[in-house]
Amino acid sequence: PRATRGRRKSAEPPKRKKKAAKEPKAPVQKSKCEEKETLTCEKCPRVFNTRWYLEKHMNVTHRRMQICDKCGKKFVLESELSLHQQTDCEKNIQCVSCNKSFKKLWSLHEHIKIVHGYAEKKFSCEICEKKFYTMAHVRKHMVAHTKDMPFTCETCGKSFKRSMSLKVHSLQHSGEKPFRCENCDERFQYKYQLRSHMSIHIGHKQFMCQWCGKDFNMKQYFDEHMKTHTGEKPFICEICGKSFTSRPNMKRHRRTHTGEKPYPCDVCGQRFRFSNMLKAHKEKCFRVTSP
């Protein structure tokens, strides 16, 4: 019987050979898979052999953008975000309304809410019940109750001994520049800045244009004026590439890109990009004639 079992076992391999003879189709199926087109992701170097895998990759990887926690800028790849944080993000972020700079995005957001009127005063002083935007502002205000500093800034809670000191301090929140130079229309936030600036207009004007006879007391202004005759425009807008004869003209042009509106109406609070727009607004809406 053992020999018979041995014969049966030795008879089994031929059956396996018959099954193996039916397997040549497998390589054909594999070659069909390999012949499928390769689909490359448009946003990264990954390659896929089916559209389903490509779409899944796009939904999972690239729908979840990498966001910089300092400035809010979005990136597709983590490597791009890392490079940005090491280089560009070290620059300050500016408020387009008043040009004030911030190092953190959340600081800019808080500034916009508080200074430009998008926040509520939810925190109260326990002593006088005066309301403030943040608890930090309440703590600053508390100094007014411990010292002889009765004048408190409603924006940040800082206290002062004199009302004039508070008034001057408030200018840094509003961005207002009430002091205007009568010679060149440049505006300043503080009076001492205007006085310092006025020194350039005092004295003999020693630089005279040979083309039109206009004279200047500073070579800088004389050189800029001469470019209006020569056609030279060395000041270029880095955003759109447009060129200008003077730096002030280039700066005024940049406001069309940044949205900056440095001229506030002292009647209604509306802000304007250029001084002539503010002047026209006041004359039309309030019949106020600007000097």
Residue, then its C-alpha position, 0 to 999 in steps of 0.5 A: p500500500r505504501a508503494t501505491r501511495g508513492r505512485r499516486k504522489s508521483a502522478e500529481p506533478p503532471k497535473r500541475k504542469k497542465k495548469a501551468a500551461k494555461e498561464p501565459k495570459a498573465p504576462v499579457q495582462k501585466s503588459k497592458c497595465e504597463e502600457k497605460e499613460t503616465l499622468t503627472c501632477e501639475k503642482c508637484p513631480r508625482v506621477f500616476n498611472t490612473r486618473w483616479y489616483l491623480e485626482k485623489h492625490m490632488n484632493v488630499t495633497h493640494r487642496r490642503m494648502q500650506i499657510c504661513d502663520k506669520c503673514g497668511k500667504k498660501f503655498v502648495l508644498e511645505s518646502e515652498l513654505s519653509l523657503h518663504q519663512q526663511t526669506d520673504c516673511e522676515k519683512n514687515i506686513q503693512c496695513v494698507s489703510c494707514n501704512k503702519s507695519f507689523k511683524k505678525l499677521w495677527s497683530l495686523h488683524e487686531h490693528i485693523k479691527i481696533v483702529h479701523g472700526y471692525a471690533e467691539k469693546k468687550f472688556s470693562c474696567e472694574i473701577c469706572e466701567k469704561k470699555f476697551y477692545t482687549m484685556a491688555h488695554v484694560r490693564k494699561h488703563m488701570v494706571a489712571h486709577t493708581k496715578d494722577m493720569p486722568f486722560t486715557c486713550e480709548t483705543c489702547g488704554k494708555s493714560f496721560k497727565r495732560s489732554m494735549s499728550l493724549k491728543v498727540h498720542s492718538l495720531q499714531h492710531s489714526g494715521e492722521k497727518p494734520f500738519r501741512c507744508e505750505n510750500c510743497d503740500e507734504r504732510f506730517q504727523y507731528k509739528y516738530q516734523l514739519r518744523s524740521h522739514m521747513s528748513i529745506h525751504i528757507g534761504h537762497k534758492q541757488f539752483m535755477c533751471q536753464w530751460c524754464g527759469k524755475d529755481f530750487n534751494m536743494k539740489q535734490y529737487f532741482d535734479e528731479h525737476m530737470k528730468t521733466h525736461t530731459g524725459e528721464k524716468p529713473f523711478i520705477c514701480e516694482i509692481c507694474g514697471k511704470s516709470f516716473t520722473s520723481r520718487p513722490n510721483m512713483k509713491r502716489h502711483r503705488r497707492t493704486h496697487t496697495g489701496e493705501k488711503p492716507y487722506p482722511c476726511d475730518v468730517c465723516g472719516q472717509r479716507f481717500r487715496f489722493s489729497n485732491m480727491l479729499k478736497a473734492h469730497k469736502e467741497k461737494c459733500f460738506r461745502v468746505t473749501s480747503p486751504 
